[in-house]
Amino acid sequence: MPYINLQITKGATREQKAQIVQQFTETLVTVLGKKPEHTHIVIQEIDEENWGFAGMLTDNYRKREG
């Protein structure tokens, strides 16, 4: 039973999430021969203020790029 836990910053649309689930499932079917009905994908959305990289919080990083 494949299980994927995907963490992203908030902002993806429902349609984008559906596409992610569909394409990740297809990849597991194609590459590993897994059954779609046994594949579980969880998308966790994280506030930008709770995600950091390059030494700063994502919300500050995006403000800097803005």
PDB file of N, CA, C and O in Angstrom:
ATOM      1  N   MET A   1       0.848  -1.170   0.000  1.00  0.00           N
ATOM      2  CA  MET A   1       0.000   0.000   0.000  1.00  0.00           C
ATOM      3  C   MET A   1       0.896   1.237   0.000  1.00  0.00           C
ATOM      4  O   MET A   1       1.410   1.603   1.057  1.00  0.00           O
ATOM      5  N   PRO A   2       1.101   1.885  -1.126  1.00  0.00           N
ATOM      6  CA  PRO A   2       1.905   3.103  -1.160  1.00  0.00           C
ATOM      7  C   PRO A   2       1.211   4.241  -0.424  1.00  0.00           C
ATOM      8  O   PRO A   2      -0.009   4.392  -0.483  1.00  0.00           O
ATOM      9  N   TYR A   3       2.010   5.027   0.263  1.00  0.00           N
ATOM     10  CA  TYR A   3       1.523   6.196   0.992  1.00  0.00           C
ATOM     11  C   TYR A   3       2.472   7.347   0.700  1.00  0.00           C
ATOM     12  O   TYR A   3       3.672   7.240   0.952  1.00  0.00           O
ATOM     13  N   ILE A   4       1.952   8.434   0.178  1.00  0.00           N
ATOM     14  CA  ILE A   4       2.744   9.629  -0.082  1.00  0.00           C
ATOM     15  C   ILE A   4       2.222  10.740   0.806  1.00  0.00           C
ATOM     16  O   ILE A   4       1.019  11.001   0.834  1.00  0.00           O
ATOM     17  N   ASN A   5       3.117  11.398   1.532  1.00  0.00           N
ATOM     18  CA  ASN A   5       2.769  12.553   2.351  1.00  0.00           C
ATOM     19  C   ASN A   5       3.483  13.751   1.743  1.00  0.00           C
ATOM     20  O   ASN A   5       4.700  13.883   1.874  1.00  0.00           O
ATOM     21  N   LEU A   6       2.738  14.617   1.084  1.00  0.00           N
ATOM     22  CA  LEU A   6       3.282  15.780   0.402  1.00  0.00           C
ATOM     23  C   LEU A   6       2.996  17.027   1.227  1.00  0.00           C
ATOM     24  O   LEU A   6       1.844  17.309   1.555  1.00  0.00           O
ATOM     25  N   GLN A   7       4.030  17.762   1.558  1.00  0.00           N
ATOM     26  CA  GLN A   7       3.863  19.012   2.288  1.00  0.00           C
ATOM     27  C   GLN A   7       4.220  20.167   1.364  1.00  0.00           C
ATOM     28  O   GLN A   7       5.294  20.194   0.764  1.00  0.00           O
ATOM     29  N   ILE A   8       3.298  21.124   1.261  1.00  0.00           N
ATOM     30  CA  ILE A   8       3.494  22.305   0.421  1.00  0.00           C
ATOM     31  C   ILE A   8       3.033  23.531   1.199  1.00  0.00           C
ATOM     32  O   ILE A   8       2.267  23.417   2.156  1.00  0.00           O
ATOM     33  N   THR A   9       3.504  24.702   0.782  1.00  0.00           N
ATOM     34  CA  THR A   9       2.961  25.916   1.376  1.00  0.00           C
ATOM     35  C   THR A   9       1.556  26.135   0.825  1.00  0.00           C
ATOM     36  O   THR A   9       1.224  25.686  -0.272  1.00  0.00           O
ATOM     37  N   LYS A  10       0.742  26.831   1.606  1.00  0.00           N
ATOM     38  CA  LYS A  10      -0.649  27.053   1.215  1.00  0.00           C
ATOM     39  C   LYS A  10      -0.744  27.834  -0.080  1.00  0.00           C
ATOM     40  O   LYS A  10       0.126  28.640  -0.409  1.00  0.00           O
ATOM     41  N   GLY A  11      -1.829  27.575  -0.813  1.00  0.00           N
ATOM     42  CA  GLY A  11      -2.074  28.339  -2.018  1.00  0.00           C
ATOM     43  C   GLY A  11      -2.466  27.520  -3.234  1.00  0.00           C
ATOM     44  O   GLY A  11      -2.924  28.083  -4.228  1.00  0.00           O
ATOM     45  N   ALA A  12      -2.300  26.210  -3.182  1.00  0.00           N
ATOM     46  CA  ALA A  12      -2.690  25.378  -4.324  1.00  0.00           C
ATOM     47  C   ALA A  12      -4.211  25.306  -4.408  1.00  0.00           C
ATOM     48  O   ALA A  12      -4.899  25.249  -3.388  1.00  0.00           O
ATOM     49  N   THR A  13      -4.721  25.308  -5.626  1.00  0.00           N
ATOM     50  CA  THR A  13      -6.164  25.193  -5.825  1.00  0.00           C
ATOM     51  C   THR A  13      -6.586  23.728  -5.685  1.00  0.00           C
ATOM     52  O   THR A  13      -5.752  22.823  -5.692  1.00  0.00           O
ATOM     53  N   ARG A  14      -7.870  23.522  -5.560  1.00  0.00           N
ATOM     54  CA  ARG A  14      -8.406  22.157  -5.497  1.00  0.00           C
ATOM     55  C   ARG A  14      -8.057  21.405  -6.780  1.00  0.00           C
ATOM     56  O   ARG A  14      -7.715  20.223  -6.739  1.00  0.00           O
ATOM     57  N   GLU A  15      -8.145  22.096  -7.917  1.00  0.00           N
ATOM     58  CA  GLU A  15      -7.832  21.474  -9.209  1.00  0.00           C
ATOM     59  C   GLU A  15      -6.357  21.060  -9.274  1.00  0.00           C
ATOM     60  O   GLU A  15      -6.037  19.987  -9.786  1.00  0.00           O
ATOM     61  N   GLN A  16      -5.469  21.898  -8.762  1.00  0.00           N
ATOM     62  CA  GLN A  16      -4.043  21.554  -8.745  1.00  0.00           C
ATOM     63  C   GLN A  16      -3.791  20.345  -7.848  1.00  0.00           C
ATOM     64  O   GLN A  16      -3.001  19.467  -8.195  1.00  0.00           O
ATOM     65  N   LYS A  17      -4.452  20.299  -6.712  1.00  0.00           N
ATOM     66  CA  LYS A  17      -4.291  19.154  -5.809  1.00  0.00           C
ATOM     67  C   LYS A  17      -4.805  17.874  -6.459  1.00  0.00           C
ATOM     68  O   LYS A  17      -4.185  16.817  -6.337  1.00  0.00           O
ATOM     69  N   ALA A  18      -5.929  17.973  -7.144  1.00  0.00           N
ATOM     70  CA  ALA A  18      -6.475  16.796  -7.846  1.00  0.00           C
ATOM     71  C   ALA A  18      -5.496  16.310  -8.899  1.00  0.00           C
ATOM     72  O   ALA A  18      -5.313  15.105  -9.070  1.00  0.00           O
ATOM     73  N   GLN A  19      -4.865  17.238  -9.605  1.00  0.00           N
ATOM     74  CA  GLN A  19      -3.888  16.868 -10.631  1.00  0.00           C
ATOM     75  C   GLN A  19      -2.672  16.200 -10.003  1.00  0.00           C
ATOM     76  O   GLN A  19      -2.148  15.230 -10.550  1.00  0.00           O
ATOM     77  N   ILE A  20      -2.219  16.705  -8.867  1.00  0.00           N
ATOM     78  CA  ILE A  20      -1.095  16.087  -8.148  1.00  0.00           C
ATOM     79  C   ILE A  20      -1.432  14.654  -7.774  1.00  0.00           C
ATOM     80  O   ILE A  20      -0.641  13.742  -8.012  1.00  0.00           O
ATOM     81  N   VAL A  21      -2.609  14.455  -7.188  1.00  0.00           N
ATOM     82  CA  VAL A  21      -3.018  13.107  -6.767  1.00  0.00           C
ATOM     83  C   VAL A  21      -3.083  12.173  -7.971  1.00  0.00           C
ATOM     84  O   VAL A  21      -2.613  11.038  -7.908  1.00  0.00           O
ATOM     85  N   GLN A  22      -3.659  12.649  -9.051  1.00  0.00           N
ATOM     86  CA  GLN A  22      -3.802  11.824 -10.258  1.00  0.00           C
ATOM     87  C   GLN A  22      -2.436  11.466 -10.835  1.00  0.00           C
ATOM     88  O   GLN A  22      -2.194  10.307 -11.174  1.00  0.00           O
ATOM     89  N   GLN A  23      -1.549  12.438 -10.950  1.00  0.00           N
ATOM     90  CA  GLN A  23      -0.254  12.174 -11.570  1.00  0.00           C
ATOM     91  C   GLN A  23       0.667  11.358 -10.672  1.00  0.00           C
ATOM     92  O   GLN A  23       1.401  10.502 -11.167  1.00  0.00           O
ATOM     93  N   PHE A  24       0.647  11.600  -9.369  1.00  0.00           N
ATOM     94  CA  PHE A  24       1.457  10.770  -8.466  1.00  0.00           C
ATOM     95  C   PHE A  24       0.981   9.323  -8.512  1.00  0.00           C
ATOM     96  O   PHE A  24       1.787   8.393  -8.523  1.00  0.00           O
ATOM     97  N   THR A  25      -0.335   9.143  -8.540  1.00  0.00           N
ATOM     98  CA  THR A  25      -0.895   7.790  -8.620  1.00  0.00           C
ATOM     99  C   THR A  25      -0.461   7.115  -9.912  1.00  0.00           C
ATOM    100  O   THR A  25      -0.034   5.960  -9.892  1.00  0.00           O
ATOM    101  N   GLU A  26      -0.564   7.820 -11.037  1.00  0.00           N
ATOM    102  CA  GLU A  26      -0.131   7.268 -12.316  1.00  0.00           C
ATOM    103  C   GLU A  26       1.340   6.866 -12.294  1.00  0.00           C
ATOM    104  O   GLU A  26       1.717   5.831 -12.844  1.00  0.00           O
ATOM    105  N   THR A  27       2.159   7.681 -11.662  1.00  0.00           N
ATOM    106  CA  THR A  27       3.596   7.372 -11.573  1.00  0.00           C
ATOM    107  C   THR A  27       3.823   6.072 -10.820  1.00  0.00           C
ATOM    108  O   THR A  27       4.624   5.241 -11.250  1.00  0.00           O
ATOM    109  N   LEU A  28       3.132   5.883  -9.704  1.00  0.00           N
ATOM    110  CA  LEU A  28       3.302   4.647  -8.934  1.00  0.00           C
ATOM    111  C   LEU A  28       2.798   3.431  -9.701  1.00  0.00           C
ATOM    112  O   LEU A  28       3.361   2.342  -9.589  1.00  0.00           O
ATOM    113  N   VAL A  29       1.739   3.618 -10.479  1.00  0.00           N
ATOM    114  CA  VAL A  29       1.231   2.526 -11.314  1.00  0.00           C
ATOM    115  C   VAL A  29       2.244   2.186 -12.392  1.00  0.00           C
ATOM    116  O   VAL A  29       2.565   1.015 -12.597  1.00  0.00           O
ATOM    117  N   THR A  30       2.750   3.198 -13.081  1.00  0.00           N
ATOM    118  CA  THR A  30       3.671   2.999 -14.204  1.00  0.00           C
ATOM    119  C   THR A  30       5.031   2.477 -13.761  1.00  0.00           C
ATOM    120  O   THR A  30       5.557   1.534 -14.352  1.00  0.00           O
ATOM    121  N   VAL A  31       5.597   3.077 -12.735  1.00  0.00           N
ATOM    122  CA  VAL A  31       6.971   2.746 -12.333  1.00  0.00           C
ATOM    123  C   VAL A  31       7.028   1.506 -11.455  1.00  0.00           C
ATOM    124  O   VAL A  31       7.910   0.664 -11.622  1.00  0.00           O
ATOM    125  N   LEU A  32       6.089   1.392 -10.519  1.00  0.00           N
ATOM    126  CA  LEU A  32       6.163   0.294  -9.551  1.00  0.00           C
ATOM    127  C   LEU A  32       5.072  -0.768  -9.719  1.00  0.00           C
ATOM    128  O   LEU A  32       5.071  -1.776  -9.012  1.00  0.00           O
ATOM    129  N   GLY A  33       4.151  -0.543 -10.648  1.00  0.00           N
ATOM    130  CA  GLY A  33       3.083  -1.517 -10.860  1.00  0.00           C
ATOM    131  C   GLY A  33       2.071  -1.567  -9.729  1.00  0.00           C
ATOM    132  O   GLY A  33       1.425  -2.596  -9.530  1.00  0.00           O
ATOM    133  N   LYS A  34       1.919  -0.478  -8.984  1.00  0.00           N
ATOM    134  CA  LYS A  34       0.986  -0.445  -7.855  1.00  0.00           C
ATOM    135  C   LYS A  34      -0.440  -0.235  -8.344  1.00  0.00           C
ATOM    136  O   LYS A  34      -0.664   0.345  -9.407  1.00  0.00           O
ATOM    137  N   LYS A  35      -1.396  -0.709  -7.563  1.00  0.00           N
ATOM    138  CA  LYS A  35      -2.802  -0.546  -7.893  1.00  0.00           C
ATOM    139  C   LYS A  35      -3.278   0.828  -7.406  1.00  0.00           C
ATOM    140  O   LYS A  35      -3.010   1.202  -6.264  1.00  0.00           O
ATOM    141  N   PRO A  36      -3.978   1.577  -8.258  1.00  0.00           N
ATOM    142  CA  PRO A  36      -4.457   2.896  -7.852  1.00  0.00           C
ATOM    143  C   PRO A  36      -5.331   2.859  -6.599  1.00  0.00           C
ATOM    144  O   PRO A  36      -5.271   3.763  -5.767  1.00  0.00           O
ATOM    145  N   GLU A  37      -6.134   1.817  -6.472  1.00  0.00           N
ATOM    146  CA  GLU A  37      -7.047   1.731  -5.326  1.00  0.00           C
ATOM    147  C   GLU A  37      -6.320   1.459  -4.010  1.00  0.00           C
ATOM    148  O   GLU A  37      -6.922   1.543  -2.940  1.00  0.00           O
ATOM    149  N   HIS A  38      -5.041   1.138  -4.087  1.00  0.00           N
ATOM    150  CA  HIS A  38      -4.247   0.925  -2.872  1.00  0.00           C
ATOM    151  C   HIS A  38      -3.319   2.094  -2.573  1.00  0.00           C
ATOM    152  O   HIS A  38      -2.564   2.057  -1.601  1.00  0.00           O
ATOM    153  N   THR A  39      -3.371   3.118  -3.391  1.00  0.00           N
ATOM    154  CA  THR A  39      -2.460   4.250  -3.261  1.00  0.00           C
ATOM    155  C   THR A  39      -3.116   5.381  -2.475  1.00  0.00           C
ATOM    156  O   THR A  39      -4.221   5.819  -2.794  1.00  0.00           O
ATOM    157  N   HIS A  40      -2.420   5.843  -1.448  1.00  0.00           N
ATOM    158  CA  HIS A  40      -2.922   6.923  -0.588  1.00  0.00           C
ATOM    159  C   HIS A  40      -1.978   8.117  -0.692  1.00  0.00           C
ATOM    160  O   HIS A  40      -0.759   7.970  -0.598  1.00  0.00           O
ATOM    161  N   ILE A  41      -2.556   9.292  -0.887  1.00  0.00           N
ATOM    162  CA  ILE A  41      -1.767  10.517  -0.989  1.00  0.00           C
ATOM    163  C   ILE A  41      -2.393  11.554  -0.070  1.00  0.00           C
ATOM    164  O   ILE A  41      -3.585  11.845  -0.170  1.00  0.00           O
ATOM    165  N   VAL A  42      -1.587  12.106   0.823  1.00  0.00           N
ATOM    166  CA  VAL A  42      -2.037  13.145   1.745  1.00  0.00           C
ATOM    167  C   VAL A  42      -1.289  14.422   1.409  1.00  0.00           C
ATOM    168  O   VAL A  42      -0.061  14.437   1.332  1.00  0.00           O
ATOM    169  N   ILE A  43      -2.045  15.493   1.209  1.00  0.00           N
ATOM    170  CA  ILE A  43      -1.436  16.795   0.951  1.00  0.00           C
ATOM    171  C   ILE A  43      -1.638  17.656   2.188  1.00  0.00           C
ATOM    172  O   ILE A  43      -2.766  17.929   2.597  1.00  0.00           O
ATOM    173  N   GLN A  44      -0.535  18.075   2.772  1.00  0.00           N
ATOM    174  CA  GLN A  44      -0.580  18.952   3.942  1.00  0.00           C
ATOM    175  C   GLN A  44      -0.131  20.336   3.518  1.00  0.00           C
ATOM    176  O   GLN A  44       0.957  20.506   2.967  1.00  0.00           O
ATOM    177  N   GLU A  45      -0.975  21.325   3.779  1.00  0.00           N
ATOM    178  CA  GLU A  45      -0.620  22.694   3.456  1.00  0.00           C
ATOM    179  C   GLU A  45      -0.102  23.395   4.714  1.00  0.00           C
ATOM    180  O   GLU A  45      -0.739  23.370   5.767  1.00  0.00           O
ATOM    181  N   ILE A  46       1.050  24.008   4.580  1.00  0.00           N
ATOM    182  CA  ILE A  46       1.729  24.657   5.693  1.00  0.00           C
ATOM    183  C   ILE A  46       1.717  26.169   5.459  1.00  0.00           C
ATOM    184  O   ILE A  46       2.004  26.631   4.354  1.00  0.00           O
ATOM    185  N   ASP A  47       1.384  26.936   6.497  1.00  0.00           N
ATOM    186  CA  ASP A  47       1.470  28.392   6.390  1.00  0.00           C
ATOM    187  C   ASP A  47       2.899  28.793   6.077  1.00  0.00           C
ATOM    188  O   ASP A  47       3.849  28.198   6.587  1.00  0.00           O
ATOM    189  N   GLU A  48       3.046  29.809   5.232  1.00  0.00           N
ATOM    190  CA  GLU A  48       4.389  30.262   4.841  1.00  0.00           C
ATOM    191  C   GLU A  48       5.218  30.705   6.043  1.00  0.00           C
ATOM    192  O   GLU A  48       6.445  30.602   6.015  1.00  0.00           O
ATOM    193  N   GLU A  49       4.575  31.188   7.081  1.00  0.00           N
ATOM    194  CA  GLU A  49       5.317  31.607   8.272  1.00  0.00           C
ATOM    195  C   GLU A  49       5.836  30.416   9.078  1.00  0.00           C
ATOM    196  O   GLU A  49       6.642  30.583   9.994  1.00  0.00           O
ATOM    197  N   ASN A  50       5.374  29.225   8.734  1.00  0.00           N
ATOM    198  CA  ASN A  50       5.809  28.008   9.419  1.00  0.00           C
ATOM    199  C   ASN A  50       6.739  27.164   8.564  1.00  0.00           C
ATOM    200  O   ASN A  50       7.001  26.006   8.890  1.00  0.00           O
ATOM    201  N   TRP A  51       7.241  27.732   7.475  1.00  0.00           N
ATOM    202  CA  TRP A  51       8.133  27.017   6.560  1.00  0.00           C
ATOM    203  C   TRP A  51       9.349  27.897   6.340  1.00  0.00           C
ATOM    204  O   TRP A  51       9.211  29.076   6.011  1.00  0.00           O
ATOM    205  N   GLY A  52      10.520  27.348   6.515  1.00  0.00           N
ATOM    206  CA  GLY A  52      11.721  28.135   6.318  1.00  0.00           C
ATOM    207  C   GLY A  52      12.728  27.437   5.427  1.00  0.00           C
ATOM    208  O   GLY A  52      12.793  26.209   5.375  1.00  0.00           O
ATOM    209  N   PHE A  53      13.511  28.240   4.730  1.00  0.00           N
ATOM    210  CA  PHE A  53      14.619  27.728   3.925  1.00  0.00           C
ATOM    211  C   PHE A  53      15.556  28.894   3.655  1.00  0.00           C
ATOM    212  O   PHE A  53      15.161  30.054   3.771  1.00  0.00           O
ATOM    213  N   ALA A  54      16.758  28.595   3.305  1.00  0.00           N
ATOM    214  CA  ALA A  54      17.768  29.621   3.012  1.00  0.00           C
ATOM    215  C   ALA A  54      17.931  30.584   4.175  1.00  0.00           C
ATOM    216  O   ALA A  54      18.265  31.753   3.980  1.00  0.00           O
ATOM    217  N   GLY A  55      17.695  30.093   5.387  1.00  0.00           N
ATOM    218  CA  GLY A  55      17.911  30.904   6.574  1.00  0.00           C
ATOM    219  C   GLY A  55      16.795  31.878   6.908  1.00  0.00           C
ATOM    220  O   GLY A  55      16.973  32.741   7.768  1.00  0.00           O
ATOM    221  N   MET A  56      15.658  31.761   6.253  1.00  0.00           N
ATOM    222  CA  MET A  56      14.559  32.680   6.570  1.00  0.00           C
ATOM    223  C   MET A  56      13.215  32.006   6.363  1.00  0.00           C
ATOM    224  O   MET A  56      13.124  30.966   5.710  1.00  0.00           O
ATOM    225  N   LEU A  57      12.168  32.606   6.924  1.00  0.00           N
ATOM    226  CA  LEU A  57      10.821  32.092   6.746  1.00  0.00           C
ATOM    227  C   LEU A  57      10.355  32.390   5.321  1.00  0.00           C
ATOM    228  O   LEU A  57      10.727  33.405   4.732  1.00  0.00           O
ATOM    229  N   THR A  58       9.543  31.500   4.784  1.00  0.00           N
ATOM    230  CA  THR A  58       9.098  31.621   3.405  1.00  0.00           C
ATOM    231  C   THR A  58       8.346  32.919   3.157  1.00  0.00           C
ATOM    232  O   THR A  58       8.524  33.532   2.104  1.00  0.00           O
ATOM    233  N   ASP A  59       7.504  33.359   4.103  1.00  0.00           N
ATOM    234  CA  ASP A  59       6.765  34.602   3.870  1.00  0.00           C
ATOM    235  C   ASP A  59       7.714  35.793   3.743  1.00  0.00           C
ATOM    236  O   ASP A  59       7.471  36.686   2.931  1.00  0.00           O
ATOM    237  N   ASN A  60       8.776  35.821   4.521  1.00  0.00           N
ATOM    238  CA  ASN A  60       9.765  36.896   4.404  1.00  0.00           C
ATOM    239  C   ASN A  60      10.531  36.791   3.084  1.00  0.00           C
ATOM    240  O   ASN A  60      10.803  37.806   2.442  1.00  0.00           O
ATOM    241  N   TYR A  61      10.871  35.592   2.687  1.00  0.00           N
ATOM    242  CA  TYR A  61      11.581  35.382   1.434  1.00  0.00           C
ATOM    243  C   TYR A  61      10.762  35.891   0.248  1.00  0.00           C
ATOM    244  O   TYR A  61      11.286  36.562  -0.641  1.00  0.00           O
ATOM    245  N   ARG A  62       9.476  35.563   0.248  1.00  0.00           N
ATOM    246  CA  ARG A  62       8.607  35.979  -0.860  1.00  0.00           C
ATOM    247  C   ARG A  62       8.399  37.488  -0.872  1.00  0.00           C
ATOM    248  O   ARG A  62       8.298  38.083  -1.945  1.00  0.00           O
ATOM    249  N   LYS A  63       8.333  38.108   0.279  1.00  0.00           N
ATOM    250  CA  LYS A  63       8.230  39.574   0.350  1.00  0.00           C
ATOM    251  C   LYS A  63       9.463  40.218  -0.269  1.00  0.00           C
ATOM    252  O   LYS A  63       9.365  41.232  -0.960  1.00  0.00           O
ATOM    253  N   ARG A  64      10.611  39.627  -0.018  1.00  0.00           N
ATOM    254  CA  ARG A  64      11.873  40.136  -0.529  1.00  0.00           C
ATOM    255  C   ARG A  64      11.911  40.075  -2.049  1.00  0.00           C
ATOM    256  O   ARG A  64      12.450  40.969  -2.700  1.00  0.00           O
ATOM    257  N   GLU A  65      11.325  38.997  -2.620  1.00  0.00           N
ATOM    258  CA  GLU A  65      11.320  38.815  -4.072  1.00  0.00           C
ATOM    259  C   GLU A  65      10.303  39.730  -4.750  1.00  0.00           C
ATOM    260  O   GLU A  65      10.491  40.146  -5.893  1.00  0.00           O
ATOM    261  N   GLY A  66       9.207  40.041  -4.018  1.00  0.00           N
ATOM    262  CA  GLY A  66       8.049  40.747  -4.517  1.00  0.00           C
ATOM    263  C   GLY A  66       8.246  41.896  -5.351  1.00  0.00           C
ATOM    264  O   GLY A  66       7.276  42.515  -5.788  1.00  0.00           O
TER     265      GLY A  66
END
